[in-house]
Amino acid sequence: MAPRRRLLLVLLAFAALYLIWGSTYLAMRVAIDHLPPLLMGGTRFIATGLILLVFLACTSGIRRADLRPRFWRSALLVGLGMMLFGNGFVALSLQRVPTGVAALIVATTPMWLVGLDWASGRSGRPRAQVVFGLILGLVGIAVLSGVGAAEESLRLDPWGVLGLLIATLGWACGSIYSRHAPLPHSILLATAMEMLAGGVAVLVVSSVLEPWSEVDLFELPGRAVFAWSYLVLFGSLIGFTAYLWLLREVSAAKVATYAYVNPVIAVWLGWLVLDEAIGPRTLIAGAMILVAVIIINLARVGPRDAALVEPVASIDVPVAEEQILELELQAEGIASAAPASAAPIDAADGAVAQERVSDR
């Protein structure tokens, strides 16, 4: 590929990650104004999964062995964590909290990843920088939520904040399980299966909790249809494709920058389109949370493996982020076993190799 063309594609892919994923919170907020949150999310994921399956069937083909029951079982468990609890609780919480605030709280997902890894015994005691980042992030959430504020108007809806924290925990659990879950080697196929399985689970819960009889699809306003279609085509398909492509073209550390930009985009769009207030408390708390996330990400790996730093999980990304941490662990194992004169692991090779990691 010509250098100029590659540079243009890289810039376009980053623009997709920054702008599209940063705008999905606004699109979700618009969609749930006219559709029950879980119904909106479930249909969105099923539509995206079906599109991916058709695309794969028409291009590379799908082997029958890749659709074995144990793969579907793993896809369902991952989908329950990521789609039902992760994305579902975000959609529910957006009825109670501003979109920019939701994006900032969602950005704290790495805090759960660190804590769960430590609690499960998969990783050692967190470094001092990580502990500082965790504390700073928790303080940022408290400030953002208005804990201790004298005026009631300065406090966020506690149920909305709790829902977002549950969403980040669910996403982290699904991500951690996906590291070693038996799934097809193709990331796109695994993603399609997870979206389908998770989408069905979300619809089942929606059928119990939400009033489908009150929804008239033929009476939906154009803005709701556009928002839903935007989430399917841009948020999931284009954004995710750009994400996977970038992981093969640039270092994962550079790809991870989307997680620091998305909340900024979400806050700005919420102010511009929905007239959401941006006060000093939001700015200060947002800065604390983003700095905490950056500290946690950079401290989790040493300088030698900085190129393989794990991207921050995004609630709108269906899969593949935790595979970067798997590569990181593999890189550490190879480096410890290799002689001191061995050449360092190339970041691009690590990114390309992610499709061959574990059962993914």
Secondary structure by P-SEA (a helix, b strand, c coil): ccaaaaaaaaaaaaaaaaccccaaaaaaaaaaccccaaaaaaaaaaaaaaaaaaaaaaccccccccccaaaaaaaaaaaaaccccaaaaaaaacccccaaaaaaaaaaaaaaaaaaaaaacccccccaaaaaaaaaaaaaaaaaaccccccccccccaaaaaaaaaaaaaaaaaaaaaccccccccaaaaaaaaaaaaaaaaaaaaaacccccccccccccaaaaaaaaaaaccccaaaaaaaaaaaaccccccccccccaaaaaaaaaaaacccccccaaaaaaaaaaaaaaaaaaaaccccccccccccccccccccccaaaaaaaaaaaaaaaacccccccccaaaaaaaccccccc
